[in-house]
Amino acid sequence: MRHLETEARLFAEGKLEAVEHAGQLAAASLICGFDLETALKAVPEQKARFIQRIRRAIERERLKGTGRHWSYDLNRHIALKQALDRLLGTIAAPVSGLRSAAVPHGAANENGARRRRR
């Protein structure tokens, strides 16, 4: 019985991963105009250009969301962010001009926390 549960869990995880991958492929293709699989295999200089395109698309989505635009889609925003994370994860050494997507824990709320203590 335990073997069946393990197989079911692995199948569900694989299905979720396939759905996320398809969303990332669609977001990169439809919004940014390039194939994510090609971008993952590209040389670092080309990856830097792909990363910049995705970052611009994420920024446009963020602006749509904050402006409550009717065409904003949270799922598209998430898929773009996941595609960006995948591209950043494939870069062996940091490319000049690229910032890390990771923010240290608590760094984003540091100023807010400081203001509340006063």
C-alpha positions as CSV (number, residue, x, y, z in Angstrom):
1,M,0.0,0.0,0.0
2,R,2.8,2.4,0.9
3,H,4.4,1.8,-2.6
4,L,1.1,2.8,-4.3
5,E,1.0,6.1,-2.2
6,T,4.6,6.8,-3.1
7,E,3.9,6.3,-6.8
8,A,0.8,8.5,-6.6
9,R,2.7,11.3,-4.9
10,L,5.5,11.1,-7.5
11,F,3.0,11.1,-10.3
12,A,1.2,14.2,-8.9
13,E,4.6,16.0,-8.4
14,G,5.5,15.1,-12.0
15,K,2.2,16.4,-13.3
16,L,2.6,19.7,-11.4
17,E,6.1,20.1,-12.7
18,A,4.9,19.5,-16.3
19,V,2.1,22.1,-15.9
20,E,4.6,24.7,-14.5
21,H,7.0,23.9,-17.4
22,A,4.3,24.4,-20.0
23,G,3.3,27.7,-18.4
24,Q,6.9,28.9,-18.5
25,L,7.3,27.9,-22.1
26,A,4.0,29.6,-23.1
27,A,4.9,32.8,-21.1
28,A,8.4,33.0,-22.7
29,S,7.1,32.3,-26.2
30,L,3.9,34.4,-26.2
31,I,5.0,37.4,-24.1
32,C,8.8,37.6,-24.7
33,G,8.9,36.1,-28.1
34,F,11.5,33.4,-27.6
35,D,11.7,29.7,-26.9
36,L,12.7,28.9,-23.3
37,E,14.4,25.7,-24.3
38,T,16.6,27.5,-26.7
39,A,17.3,30.2,-24.1
40,L,18.3,27.6,-21.5
41,K,20.9,26.1,-23.9
42,A,22.2,29.5,-25.0
43,V,25.6,31.0,-24.2
44,P,25.8,33.4,-21.2
45,E,25.7,36.6,-23.4
46,Q,22.5,35.5,-25.1
47,K,21.0,34.3,-21.8
48,A,21.7,37.8,-20.5
49,R,19.5,39.3,-23.3
50,F,16.8,36.7,-22.7
51,I,16.9,37.5,-19.0
52,Q,16.5,41.3,-19.7
53,R,13.5,40.6,-21.9
54,I,11.8,38.5,-19.2
55,R,12.6,41.2,-16.6
56,R,11.0,43.8,-18.7
57,A,7.9,41.6,-19.2
58,I,7.7,41.0,-15.5
59,E,7.9,44.7,-14.8
60,R,5.1,45.4,-17.3
61,E,3.0,42.8,-15.6
62,R,3.8,44.3,-12.2
63,L,2.7,47.7,-13.4
64,K,-0.5,46.2,-14.9
65,G,-1.2,44.6,-11.5
66,T,-0.6,47.7,-9.4
67,G,-2.7,49.7,-11.8
68,R,-5.5,47.2,-11.6
69,H,-5.5,46.8,-15.4
70,W,-8.2,44.4,-16.8
71,S,-5.6,42.4,-18.7
72,Y,-3.4,41.6,-15.7
73,D,-3.0,37.9,-15.1
74,L,-1.3,36.6,-11.9
75,N,-0.7,33.2,-13.5
76,R,1.2,34.9,-16.4
77,H,3.2,36.9,-13.8
78,I,4.1,33.7,-11.9
79,A,5.1,31.8,-15.1
80,L,7.4,34.7,-16.1
81,K,9.0,34.7,-12.7
82,Q,9.5,30.9,-12.8
83,A,11.0,31.2,-16.3
84,L,13.4,33.9,-15.0
85,D,14.4,31.8,-12.0
86,R,15.1,28.8,-14.4
87,L,17.3,31.0,-16.6
88,L,19.2,32.5,-13.7
89,G,19.7,29.0,-12.2
90,T,21.5,27.9,-15.4
91,I,24.1,30.6,-15.3
92,A,27.3,29.1,-13.9
93,A,29.0,32.4,-13.1
94,P,27.2,35.7,-12.7
95,V,27.0,37.7,-15.9
96,S,28.0,41.4,-15.5
97,G,25.0,43.6,-15.2
98,L,22.7,40.9,-13.8
99,R,21.4,41.1,-10.2
100,S,20.6,38.0,-8.3
101,A,16.8,37.4,-8.1
102,A,17.2,36.2,-4.5
103,V,16.8,38.7,-1.7
104,P,18.1,37.8,1.8
105,H,15.4,36.9,4.2
106,G,14.1,40.0,6.0
107,A,15.9,42.5,3.8
108,A,12.8,43.6,2.0
109,N,11.0,44.5,5.3
110,E,13.9,46.0,7.1
111,N,12.9,49.6,6.6
112,G,9.2,48.8,7.4
113,A,10.2,47.1,10.6
114,R,12.4,50.0,11.6
115,R,9.6,52.5,11.0
116,R,7.2,50.5,13.1
117,R,9.6,50.4,16.1
118,R,9.7,54.2,16.4
